[in-house]
Amino acid sequence: MSEETVPLTAGAGQPKGLLQQMEELMAALNADLSALDADLQGAGGSGRGVGEVEAG
């Protein structure tokens, strides 16, 4: 996972609002999780979903 800093100013030098910062962070997190999911799917997982327990 990459560690990136999120600038606190918008393009025109105006400070971003908290909501905008949170939306950008959530979008970055979603992209990271999607990439991780694709990696796991490509690795030939067991076919079980997250949180599922194998019956035994």
Secondary structure, 3 states (H helix, E strand, C coil): CCCCCCCCECCCCCECCHHHHHHHHHHHHHHHHHHHHHHHHHCCCCCCCCCCCCCC
